[in-house]
Amino acid sequence: MHPALIFLFALIAILLLTAKFRLHPFLSLVLVSLFTGVLAGEPVGAVEAITGGLGSVFSRFAIIITSGSIIGLLLQKTGGMSLIASDIMRLSRNPLLALTFLGFLFSVPMMCYILAYVIFIPIAKELATRLNYPPVSTATALALGAVASFNLVYPSPVIISAAEELSANTNTLILLGFFIAVPTSTAGYLYARRLGKTETTRASEHDHQGQAQPEFSEITETPQKEEAGVVQEKGIEMQVKDGVQGRATGKPVRLEAYAPIFLPLFLILLQAGFEHPHPLFAFLGNPNVALLIGVLLSIFSGRKLGLEMVRTLVEKAVRRSGVVLLDLCGGGALGATLAMTGAGEALGRFFLQINLPHILVPFLVAAALQTVQGSRVVTMLVAPSLLLPLVPELGLPAEILILAMASGTFMISHVNDPFFWIFGELAELEPSEVFRSNTLGGALMGVVSFLLVSGVYFIFY
C-alpha cells in the first residue's frame, strides 16, 4: 500500500478509536501502529519499531514527567503554589492577565499544562465569582496561557524531544520559543477578554427581570493583603480551595515555595548558556538531574506535612505521571512505525509538489496529526520522525522547523483531546462553550504563533 494511504488510514483509525469508541489512547496508538506495519508489509519490523519507540520515549521522559508531577502536587499541598499565585495576583493590577501569566509560568516547570490548569482552576473560578467575571473567560485565560508556553518554550516535553531528534541549537530555541510564546499567549489573553465581554452582553440580553448585568471590563485591583493561600482584593478574601492536608503547616516560606520550580529552571538555563559548559554545570543542568533536585527540594518543603503524607502524595504523583507516560510511549510507537513505512516523507513530498511554501509543510503535518489524535506531545514525537527525511529538501533551520511544528499543535483541540474534556468539566462549561473558548482560542494562537515563526524566518534567515 502507498505510504500516503497508510498515513491516512492511521489518522482515521486513531480518530475512530479515541473519539467514537473512547478506547484508551495507549491501546489506540499501539494497535494502530501494529496495523500500520501490517499494511506496509512489514509486521515483524513493526513490532521492533513499536518496542523501540516505546523504550525511546520512556527513557527520555520518565524522569522529567514524574518529577514535574511530584513537584506540582507537593507544592500544591504545602501551600507553596498558593503563595506564588498570591504573589503574582498581588503584583498584578489585571487579574485576568495574571491568570494567563500563572498558566504560562507553571506549565513548563510542571511538564504538564493540564496539571497547571487543574491546580489553578480553583483560583480562576473564585475570581470569576468574586470579581463578577464570566467563568468561561477566567478559565480560558488560564488555559490558553498554559498551552502557549507548553507548546513553545524549551524544555517543555513538546519541544525537548524534537530538539534532540533534529539536533537544534538549544540557546537559539530557548530565545525564539520564549519571544514567540509571549505574544502568542497575549493573543490568548485578548481572546479570553473578548469572550468575557461577549458572554456578559449575552447574559444581559437574557435578563428577564431587567436587572442590568455589570459590564465585563478589566478590573484593576490592588490587593490589600496577602497571606499563605489567601488573596484579598477590595476587601474580598479569596481562599484557595486546595488546602494543605495532613499537619497544619502555617505560612509557607517563600524560599521553599519558589526553589523547587525556579532552581531547576536556573540550572537548565545556566548550562544551556554555555557552548561548552563545565562538566558540573552540564551534569546539574541536565533536565533529568535538575528536576530531581527540584523533587528533593519539594519533599523538604513538605516535611511539615509529615512523612506519611509526603509518601502518599509522592505515590499519587507517580501514578498520575504513569498514565501520562503510557500515552507518550504510545505516541513514540506510532512515530517509529510511521517513520518505518515512509509515510511522513510521502506526505511531505505531496505538500512540496503542490508548491506550498516550505515553512507551511511542518505546520500542516503537525496540525493534521494534532487534529486527529489529540495529544500535543504525541504530535511532536511523531512529526519530527515523519519530516526528518525531508529536512535537507525543506532547507529550514532546525529551530524554525521545530517551532513551525509546535505552532501546528495548537490546531485543533476537540473531542479526542483529553484536555477538551478536562477544561470543560473543571470549569463547569458545556461542550459548545468549550468549542467557543478552548478550541477557537487555541486555533487563534496557532495562527499567531505560525505567523511569528514565519516572520522570524523571513527576516533573520
N, C-alpha and C positions, 0 to 999 in steps of 0.2 A: 504494500500500500504506500502511496506517496506520503512523504513526511508531513506535508501541509495538512493532508486529510487526517493523519494520525493526531496531529496537534489539535485540529478542530474536534475530533472525537473526544480527546482528553478533556477539553474545556467543557463540552456539552455534558459529558459523563459526570464531571465534578459538580456542575451546576445542578443536575438532576439529583445526585446522591445527597448533596448537602442541603439544597433548598427545598426540594419536593419530598424526599424520603427522610430528611433530617438524620442521616447516618453520621456518626461521629467523624469529624474531619480527618483524624488519623487513619481510620479504616478506609474512608473515601479516597484519600490520596494514595495509600499503598495499593488498594485494589485497582485503581485507575492506572497506576504505574505498571502493575503486573500485566494488565490487559494491553497497555500500550506496547510493552515489549513483545507480547504475543503477536499483535498486529504487524509489528515491524519484522516479524520472522526471527526474533532473537530471544526466545523465552529464557534460556539459560543466562544469557548476557543481562537480561532484565533483572533476574534475581540478584546477580552480582552488583548491578548498578543500584538496586534498591538498598541492599545491605550497606554498600559503600556510602551511599547518600545519607542513610540514617546515621552511620557512625561519624561521618564527617561533620554533620550538623551538631550532633551531641557533643563531640569533642570541642567544638568552637563555642557553644552557647550554654552548656550545662552549668558551669560555674557562674557565668555572668547573670543568667536569668534567675538562678536560685539565690544568689547573693542579693540581687536587687529586690527580690520578693521578701527576703528576711529583713533587710534594712527598712523597707517601706512599712512592713507590718509592725516591727518593734517600735519605730518612731511614732507610728500612729497610736499605739497603746501606751507609750510613755508620756504622751502629750507633746513630744518634740515637734511633730508635724503641725499640731495646732499652734504651737508657739511661733513657728516660722510663718505660718499662714497669718497669724495675728500681726506679726511684724510687717508683713507685706501690706495688709489691709490698713494698718496704722499709717504707713508711709504713703499710701496712695489716696489721692483725692477723687478717684474714679473707681468705685467698687467693681463695676463690670469689667473694666480694663484689668483690674487687679486679679480677677478670676482667670482671665486669659493668660496673664503672666504666671499665675500659680500652675496652671496646666503646662505651660511652656517650660517652666523651670524644672518641674519634678518628673516629667515623663521619661526623660533620658536617664537621670540617675537611678530611677526605679527600674529601668529597662523594660517598661511596660506602660503605655499610655492608658490602657484600660485600668490598671492599678491606680494611677494618678487620678483618673476620673472617679473611681469608686471611693477613694479616700476623701476627695474634696467635694463630692456632690452634696453631702450634708450642709456644707458651708454655702454652696450655691443656692440650695433650696431655702435655707434660713434667710439669706439675703433677699431672695425673691419675696418672702413673706414680710420681712421687717421693713424693707425699703420700697415695697409695692411695685416690684419689677415682675413682669410676666415670667413664670418659671421656665418656659421654653427658651427665653433669652439668656438667663444666667447659666442654664445647663449647656447651651450651645457655645457660649463664650468660653466656658471651662474646657469643653470637649475639643473645640477647634484649636485652642491654644496648645493642648496636649498633643494632638495629632500633628500639628505643624512642626514642632521640634523633634518629635519621634521619627517623622518621615525624612527629615533633612539634616539633622545635626549628629555628627560623629561624637561619641561612639555608640549611637543607637544601634540595636540589632538590625534595623532596616539598612543602615549604611555600612556597618563594620564588615559584614560578610562580603558584600560587593567590593569594598575597598581591598580586602585581602585577595579576592579572586582576580581582580583586574589590576592589582599592584599600583593602586593610586597613591599619590603624594598626600600623606596624612595631614601635613600642615596646611596645604592648599585646600584640602577637602574640609577641614575644620572651619577655616575662614570663610570660604564660599558658602558652605552649608549654613553657617550661623547668619551671615548677612542676607541670605535669601530667605531663611526661615523667619526673620524678624518682620519684614514687610508682608510675608505670606500670612503670618499669624495676625498682623494688623488688619489684613483684609477679612480674616475670620471674625475678629472683634467687631469691625464695622458692619459685617453681615448680621451678627448677633444683635447689635444695637438697632439696626434697621428692622430686624424681625420683631424685636420687642415693641417698637413703635407701631408696627402693623398689627400685632396682636392686641395692643391696647386700644387702637382705633376700632378693631373688630369687636372687642368686648363692649366698647361704648355704644356701638350701633345696636347691640343686642340687649341693652339695658332697658328692660320693660318698665322699670319703676321710674325712669327718667333721672336717676341719680348719675351725675357725670362721673366717669372714672378719671382718676388723676392721670394726666398725660405722661406717658413714659418719656423720661429725659435723663440726661446724665446728671445724677445726683452727686454733688461734690460734698462729701462729708469729711470732716477731720475727726478721726477717732479721739475720744477724750480719755479713754482708759484702756490699758492693755494688761491682761493677766494671762496665765497659762491657760490656753484653750478658750479665752474669752475675748470678744471684740465688742467694744461699746461705741455706737455711732448715734449721735444726737440723743444721748441718754438711754439708748436701747441696748441692752446687753444681749449678745448672741453667744449662747453656749454651744460649743461644738458637740455634736451628738455622740461621736465615737469616743467615749471616755476611756480612762485607764481602767483595766481590770486588774484584779489582784490587790496588793497592798496600796495604800494611798501614797502617792509619790510626791505630793506637794508641787511647788513651782519648778518646772524643768530648768536646768542650767543651759544657757544659750550655747555655750561651747559644746556641750554634749548633744544638743539638738542639731547643730549645724555640721559638726565634724564628720559624722558617718556619710553625709552626702557630698560635702564640698572638699574634704581631704582627698577622697579617691579621684574626683574630677581634677583637682590641682595636680596630683601625681601623674595622671594620664596626660594632661596638657603640658606638664613640665618635661616629660620625656619626649613628647611629640615636638617640642620647641627646638630640639637639637637634632641636627642631621646625623651626628654620631654621639649619642648620649653616653654618659658614664655608665658602666655596667650596673652600678647600683640604681641609677635613675631608670635604666632600661628594665630592670627587674621590678622595681616598685611601681613603675608607670605602666606595666603590662595590665590591661583591663581586668584580667582574672585576679591578679595579685592585689591591685588597687581596691577592687570591690570586696575581696576577702578581708582586707584591712578595715573597710567600712563595716563589714559584718561584725568583726571583733569590737569595734567602737560602739556599734548599736547594741550589742549584747552587754557591754559595760554600762551603757546608759540605761539599760533596762534592769540593772541589778536591784533597784528598789522595788521592782515588781515581785521579786522572789524567784529563786532558782527554778522552782517547779513551773511557774507561769511562763518564764522565759523559755524553758524547754518546750512547753506546749505550743507557744507561739512560733518557735522555730520549726517545729514539726508541721504545723499548719501551713507555714510559708513554703516549706519544701514540697508538701503535697500539692499546693496550688501551682508551684512552678513546674511540677512534673507534668501536669495536664498541658501547660503551655509548650513544654519541650516536646511532648509527643506530637503535637500539631506541627511544630517546626521540623521535626525529624521526618514527618510525612511529606512536608514540602521539599526537603532535601532529597528524598527518594524520588519524587516526581521530577525534580530538576535534573537529577542524574540520568533518569530514564529517557526524558525528552532530549537531553543532550546526546545520548547514545543513538537515538533514532535520526538525528539531524533535522528535527522539526523546527528548531529555532532558526537555523541557517536558512531553511526554505522560506519561513515566514518573513525573515528579514530581507531576503532577496526579492520576495514579492513586493514589499514596500519600496525597495530600491527601483524595481522595474517600472513602477507607476510614477517614477520621478518625484517622489516626495523629498523634501529637504532631509538631509541625513540626520539632523538632530531630532526630527519627528519620529524616526524609527524606534529608538529606545523608549520614547514616551508612549507610543501607541502599543508596543509589545507589552509594556508593564501595565498600561491601562486595561488591555484586553485580559491579561492574567488576573488582575485585581478584581475586575468586574465579575469574572466567572467564579473565582474560588474564594474571595473574601478576605484573606489574610495578607496584610501588608508585608510582614516578614517573609511569608512563603513566597510572595511575588518577587521579592528581592533576592531570594535564594534561587529561584527558577530562572528569572530573566537574564542575569549575567551569564549563566550556563548556556542559554539559548543564543545570546548575542556574541559570545566570545569568538566564534569563528569569523564573525563579520567585523570585528574591531579594526583590522587593517583597512578594509574597504570603506568603512564609515569615516575613518580619519578623524575621529573625535578624541580629545584628551580624556583620559580615564575619569578625571574628576567631573567633567561635563557630562560624560556618558552616564555616570552613576546618578548625578543629580537630575538628569532628564528622566531616568527610570524612576527615581524617587518621586518626581512630580506626578508620574503616572499612577503611583499608588494611592493618590487622593481620589482617583476615579474608579469605580463608582460604588459607594457603600450602600448596600441594600440587604435583602432578607438573608443572604448567605454569609453576611459579615457578622460574626458574633457580637461585635460592638454595636451594631444596629439595634439589637435587642437589649443589650445591657444599658445603652444610652436611654432608650425609651422606658424601660422598666424602672430604673432607679430615679429617673426624673418624672415618672408617672405621666407619660405622654402617650397619645395614640399613635399607631403606625403612620398615619397621614402626617402628623406633626413631626415625626422623626424624619420622614422623607423631606419635608419642607425645611427642616433645620439642619440635621446632621448630613443628609445626602447632598442637598443643594449647596450647603455651606462648604462641604469638603470639595465638591466639584469646582466651586469658585476658587478655592485656594489652590487646587491643582493647576488651573489655568494661569493664575497669577504666578505661581512658582515656575511653571514652564516658560512663561514669557520672560521672567527674570533670568533664568538659566540661559535662555536664547540670547538675551541682551548681553550678558556677560561673555558668552562665546563669540558673538559677532564683534564686540568692542575690543576685547582683550586678547583674542586668539587669532 
